């Protein structure tokens, strides 16, 4: 049971699984993302991305079938 309370409490249930309790709209919760290697464009700064876009992007680079996901392939970083 989550008994957290306060002004920053997230009250809207997520529409997807795997949220791990974070507040996705909170500006301090951005993570670092780095992609390098064959098939990845050099010198690109894609800005803020969604973490759920990482797995479909990696699957595309590795030529693996990902199936249906909430994320999208980050085509703009691929060479």
Number of C-alpha atoms within 10 A of each C-alpha: 3 5 4 8 9 6 5 9 10 16 8 7 7 12 7 9 7 8 11 6 9 11 16 13 9 10 7 8 10 13 9 8 13 6 14 11 10 10 13 15 14 13 8 11 10 11 6 10 13 13 12 15 15 17 16 21 20 15 14 17 16 10 9 11 9 12 7 8 11 10 14 14 17 17 10 10 17 18 11
